[in-house]
Amino acid sequence: MKKIFISQPMKDKTDAEIKTERQRIINRIKELYGNDIEIIDSYFESAPAKAAPLWFLGKSFEKLSTADVAFFAQDWENARGCRMEYLACREYDIESKEV
């Protein structure tokens, strides 16, 4: 079973937009791997009210450390958190793909 991390831009997006994009990515991943996957929950809906962007990135790194593969959503290059996650994948040999 592959553990999958999804990196996607979230700044200035509604919960509905984030979830819709996330589901699109999950559907694409299932096309590639079938149902023998585990999606790592990296969308923090219950974050502290005043959580800073770096708090989210720290939590994301923690989740990313358990992944076999990281998938990067469209426009990831324009989101600093996604760029940092991509760099972590490169530096720590986590397979990464764009969807």
N, C-alpha and C positions, 0 to 999 in steps of 0.2 A: 504494500500500500504506500503510495506516494503522499507525502505531506506537502501541501501547496500553500504558499504565501501569496497574497495579492497586494500589490502596491498600486495605489491609484490616487490621483490628485483629489483633494477634498475641500480645499479652501474655497469659500464663497459658493459652495454647493449645498443644496438641501439634503436632508436625510433621504428623501425619496429619490433624488438624482443619484446619490451615492449607491443606494441599494439596487437601483435599476441597472446601473453600470456594472456593479459587482455581480449581479445575476447573469448578465450577458457574458461576463468573463468566465464565470463558473460553467455556463453552458458550453462555451468554447473548450474549456479544459476537459470537460466530460467527453466531448467529441474526440479529443486527442488521447485520453487515458481510460475512458470508460468510467464506471462507477467505483473503481478500486482506488479512490483518492480520499484524502482527508483535507478539507479546507480549514486552514488555521484562521480562527476568528481574529482579524486584525482591525476590525471596525469597533471603536470604543464608544459605544453609546452611553455608557454610564460613567463617563469621565468626570472628574471634579469640575465644578462650574467654572473655576478660574484657571484651569489647566493651561499651561503655556505650550506653544508648539513643540518645544524641546521635550516636554513631558511625554507627548504623544510619540515622538521619535524614539525616545528611550524604551517605551513599551513595545513599539514596533520592532526595534532591534531584538528585544527579548523573544518575541514571537518568531522573527526571522531566523534566529539561531537554531530553531528546531525544524526548519524547512528542508525538504529535498530539492524543491524547485520554487523559484519566485517568478510570478507573472506580473508584467508591468503594463498598466492600462495606457490607452492613448493619451498623448500629451504628458507623459511622465517626466519628460526632459525639462518641462517648464515648472515643475514643482520641486522645491528644494528638498523636502523630506524624501520624495521618491528618488531624487538624485543621490541622496545619502544612502538610501537602502540599496540602490544599484551598485554604488561603490563598495558597500559592505559585501555584497554578493561576489563582486570581482576579487576583493581582497581575501575573502574567506572561502572561496571555491564553492559557492552555492550556485547551482545552475540557474540561469535567468533567461526568460523568454518574453517577447512582446506580444500583446494581443490587441 
